[in-house]
Amino acid sequence: MAAPLLPSKYIYGTTRLGDPKIPVAERVKIARAAMDAGVWFHTSRQYDDALEVLGRAFAEDRAKVPPLIIKIGNNNLAELRANIRQNLTPLGLDHVDVGQLCLGGEYAEDFRRGGPCYDDFRRLRDEGLVRHFVTEVFPWTSQGPYEALKAGHTEGLIDAFIFYLNPLQRFAANPLWDLIRERNAKVIAMRTVCGAPVHTLRDVPGAAWVPYLQERAVEVAPIFERSGIADWSEFCVRFAFSFPQVIATVGSASRQAHLDAYLRFARANAVEPLPVDIVADLMTLQRRWSDKVDIHAKPWTM
């Protein structure tokens, strides 16, 4: 039986390590700072040259290479193996600690109905190529994971569900979210602060890169203000850990100050949940948003 998945409470998201507007040396430096902090990392071949930046940082101190969650996927075992190698080669690694399954085509259907893809995942785990699996969820893909979890197909193989979870976004559709909580399935919360402070998203033109975020910020800002918490990152981390199913939150940082804001919580023995009434008000908003907006969205428009 595989060891339980026990990530750091804060997982360093590497999206910004692929930002060409930031000098490479600065990107390597912030990666090294996160390595020195001892937290887990989350990365993907999709993040431009983030893997190459990480490869440089890892080469500087192999003793501090962190456990990694890596996005992996495709439609069959051969494609999945190739995708795994595309991710591992720039990192100089020989295995994936946690594979974030991003499934399409026949694999997505197999996952829903308990098909042969599970045998393929077990084979990769038995080989040691991928040691744990988590399943990526979006509003437009929630039905498959919902059916798989309900039927018990994920038991013993899928360690957690990973999706955007912050005060403005909860990308597991309502039926899946309810089932996750009912079954006490584990969750890794992505996109901790939703990209910017709520007042910035509400008030600064262009800060909300899609209109729905600005509209949601209008509704969330008064709740944030009522909480009496001054720091948006603290509010968001405490929101994620208000749900006992959440075992970690993934937030990106390209500046030391932003990384330090997250590391406060990574080093804590426990994260204090938000007040019950604050969580209840945010959950009410998220249920409405999920039914009226999220599940109707075209893929990748959110």
Disulfide bonds with the S-S distance in Angstrom:
none
